[in-house]
Amino acid sequence: VQQSFDAIMPAGMAPLVLFTTMASSERAWSKFRAGSLLDGRLLSLREREIVIDRTCARTGCEYEWGVHVAKFAEKARITATDVAEL
């Protein structure tokens, strides 16, 4: 599990609570990872972050939205204008 956290989290950043919660069940974590949303095979980092940010914005998940905008937007090349349009 730690290896998969290391592969998807920026260096030195603790895994998101969502990930540690999912990883508490081997079956749930395996199915979550099998979706290929986190490894760059299905979506680019920018596309993935837009999907996550829009989903969070539309469903009112303020905490998760804030985490992604604060921690991942710059690396994913998401601008302040992009964030405002989400």
PASEBA-1860 file (N, C-alpha, C; in nm, 3 decimals):
! residues 86
1> VQQSFDAI> 0.084/-0.119/0.000/0.000/0.000/0.000/0.088/0.125/0.000 ~ 0.194/0.124/0.081/0.281/0.241/0.086/0.342/0.272/-0.051 ~ 0.379/0.168/-0.125/0.434/0.190/-0.259/0.333/0.259/-0.350 ~ 0.208/0.220/-0.341/0.107/0.285/-0.425/0.083/0.428/-0.380 ~ 0.089/0.454/-0.248/0.079/0.593/-0.199/0.195/0.675/-0.256 ~ 0.315/0.619/-0.248/0.434/0.690/-0.297/0.424/0.722/-0.446 ~ 0.358/0.635/-0.521/0.346/0.654/-0.665/0.247/0.764/-0.702 ~ 0.150/0.792/-0.616/0.046/0.889/-0.653/0.051/1.019/-0.575
9> MPAGMAPL> 0.128/1.023/-0.466/0.136/1.145/-0.386/0.267/1.218/-0.414 ~ 0.266/1.352/-0.408/0.390/1.427/-0.422/0.487/1.388/-0.310 ~ 0.616/1.392/-0.338/0.718/1.356/-0.240/0.700/1.436/-0.111 ~ 0.704/1.367/-0.001/0.695/1.432/0.130/0.554/1.463/0.177 ~ 0.454/1.441/0.094/0.316/1.470/0.131/0.249/1.343/0.183 ~ 0.183/1.354/0.296/0.112/1.239/0.352/-0.005/1.202/0.261 ~ -0.039/1.073/0.256/-0.154/1.032/0.174/-0.282/1.101/0.219 ~ -0.368/1.130/0.125/-0.497/1.190/0.158/-0.579/1.094/0.243
17> VLFTTMAS> -0.662/1.148/0.329/-0.747/1.065/0.415/-0.834/0.971/0.331 ~ -0.879/1.018/0.217/-0.956/0.931/0.128/-0.877/0.806/0.094 ~ -0.749/0.822/0.062/-0.667/0.707/0.024/-0.644/0.613/0.142 ~ -0.613/0.667/0.258/-0.589/0.579/0.374/-0.716/0.508/0.416 ~ -0.829/0.575/0.401/-0.957/0.511/0.433/-0.985/0.397/0.335 ~ -0.968/0.423/0.207/-0.990/0.318/0.107/-0.893/0.203/0.127 ~ -0.769/0.233/0.162/-0.666/0.130/0.176/-0.686/0.045/0.300 ~ -0.775/0.085/0.389/-0.802/0.002/0.507/-0.871/-0.128/0.468
25> SERAWSKF> -0.925/-0.131/0.348/-0.983/-0.253/0.292/-0.904/-0.287/0.165 ~ -0.836/-0.401/0.167/-0.756/-0.439/0.050/-0.843/-0.447/-0.075 ~ -0.963/-0.500/-0.061/-1.054/-0.513/-0.176/-1.095/-0.376/-0.230 ~ -1.134/-0.285/-0.140/-1.176/-0.152/-0.183/-1.060/-0.076/-0.249 ~ -0.941/-0.085/-0.189/-0.825/-0.015/-0.244/-0.788/-0.071/-0.381 ~ -0.794/-0.201/-0.394/-0.762/-0.265/-0.521/-0.859/-0.220/-0.631 ~ -0.986/-0.217/-0.601/-1.086/-0.174/-0.699/-1.070/-0.025/-0.731 ~ -1.042/0.055/-0.630/-1.021/0.198/-0.649/-0.903/0.222/-0.743
33> RAGSLLDG> -0.793/0.155/-0.718/-0.672/0.168/-0.801/-0.694/0.113/-0.942 ~ -0.778/0.013/-0.956/-0.801/-0.049/-1.087/-0.872/0.046/-1.183 ~ -0.929/0.152/-1.132/-0.998/0.249/-1.217/-0.905/0.328/-1.307 ~ -0.775/0.323/-1.282/-0.671/0.389/-1.362/-0.681/0.541/-1.365 ~ -0.751/0.601/-1.271/-0.761/0.746/-1.270/-0.639/0.812/-1.207 ~ -0.560/0.736/-1.132/-0.450/0.796/-1.058/-0.313/0.771/-1.118 ~ -0.303/0.687/-1.218/-0.171/0.649/-1.266/-0.133/0.709/-1.401 ~ -0.215/0.794/-1.457/-0.183/0.859/-1.583/-0.209/0.777/-1.708
41> RLLSLRER> -0.263/0.658/-1.693/-0.289/0.576/-1.811/-0.416/0.619/-1.883 ~ -0.517/0.658/-1.809/-0.647/0.692/-1.868/-0.660/0.842/-1.892 ~ -0.619/0.921/-1.794/-0.629/1.066/-1.801/-0.495/1.130/-1.768 ~ -0.466/1.243/-1.830/-0.347/1.319/-1.792/-0.371/1.377/-1.652 ~ -0.264/1.424/-1.588/-0.279/1.486/-1.456/-0.376/1.604/-1.463 ~ -0.365/1.686/-1.565/-0.454/1.802/-1.579/-0.599/1.757/-1.594 ~ -0.624/1.660/-1.681/-0.761/1.610/-1.702/-0.816/1.550/-1.572 ~ -0.734/1.472/-1.504/-0.778/1.410/-1.378/-0.817/1.516/-1.276
49> EIVIDRTC> -0.733/1.618/-1.261/-0.762/1.722/-1.163/-0.886/1.802/-1.200 ~ -0.910/1.825/-1.327/-1.032/1.895/-1.368/-1.154/1.811/-1.332 ~ -1.148/1.681/-1.358/-1.260/1.591/-1.322/-1.283/1.595/-1.171 ~ -1.177/1.582/-1.093/-1.190/1.581/-0.947/-1.244/1.716/-0.898 ~ -1.186/1.826/-0.946/-1.228/1.959/-0.901/-1.374/1.987/-0.937 ~ -1.413/1.954/-1.059/-1.553/1.977/-1.100/-1.649/1.890/-1.019 ~ -1.611/1.767/-0.996/-1.696/1.677/-0.916/-1.711/1.732/-0.776 ~ -1.601/1.773/-0.715/-1.607/1.830/-0.580/-1.690/1.957/-0.577
57> ARTGCEYE> -1.670/2.044/-0.675/-1.745/2.170/-0.679/-1.894/2.146/-0.695 ~ -1.929/2.054/-0.783/-2.072/2.028/-0.811/-2.141/1.955/-0.698 ~ -2.067/1.879/-0.618/-2.128/1.803/-0.509/-2.108/1.868/-0.372 ~ -2.043/1.983/-0.369/-2.025/2.056/-0.244/-1.920/1.998/-0.151 ~ -1.824/1.926/-0.205/-1.715/1.868/-0.123/-1.606/1.973/-0.107 ~ -1.631/2.071/-0.022/-1.541/2.184/-0.008/-1.402/2.144/0.038 ~ -1.392/2.054/0.135/-1.261/2.015/0.186/-1.176/1.952/0.076 ~ -1.230/1.852/0.007/-1.154/1.783/-0.097/-1.122/1.877/-0.212
65> WGVHVAKF> -1.216/1.963/-0.248/-1.191/2.062/-0.353/-1.075/2.153/-0.312 ~ -1.078/2.201/-0.190/-0.972/2.289/-0.141/-0.836/2.222/-0.142 ~ -0.831/2.096/-0.101/-0.705/2.021/-0.103/-0.651/2.013/-0.245 ~ -0.736/1.978/-0.339/-0.688/1.962/-0.476/-0.649/2.094/-0.539 ~ -0.723/2.199/-0.513/-0.688/2.329/-0.569/-0.556/2.379/-0.507 ~ -0.541/2.361/-0.378/-0.421/2.410/-0.309/-0.297/2.327/-0.339 ~ -0.312/2.196/-0.348/-0.196/2.108/-0.358/-0.163/2.059/-0.498 ~ -0.260/2.053/-0.587/-0.237/1.989/-0.716/-0.256/2.081/-0.836
73> AEKARITA> -0.324/2.193/-0.819/-0.359/2.278/-0.934/-0.235/2.326/-1.010 ~ -0.137/2.375/-0.940/-0.019/2.429/-1.008/0.052/2.321/-1.089 ~ 0.074/2.206/-1.029/0.142/2.097/-1.100/0.060/2.051/-1.221 ~ -0.072/2.058/-1.210/-0.160/2.015/-1.319/-0.186/2.127/-1.420 ~ -0.118/2.240/-1.403/-0.134/2.356/-1.492/-0.278/2.408/-1.494 ~ -0.339/2.411/-1.376/-0.473/2.467/-1.362/-0.457/2.607/-1.305 ~ -0.503/2.705/-1.381/-0.487/2.845/-1.343/-0.600/2.893/-1.253 ~ -0.585/3.012/-1.198/-0.691/3.072/-1.118/-0.817/3.091/-1.201
81> TDVAEL> -0.800/3.124/-1.328/-0.915/3.137/-1.418/-0.985/3.004/-1.435 ~ -0.907/2.896/-1.452/-0.965/2.763/-1.463/-1.047/2.730/-1.337 ~ -0.989/2.757/-1.222/-1.057/2.728/-1.094/-1.188/2.805/-1.086 ~ -1.189/2.930/-1.125/-1.311/3.009/-1.121/-1.419/2.955/-1.212 ~ -1.380/2.888/-1.319/-1.476/2.833/-1.414/-1.528/2.696/-1.375 ~ -1.466/2.633/-1.276/-1.510/2.501/-1.234/-1.645/2.511/-1.167
END
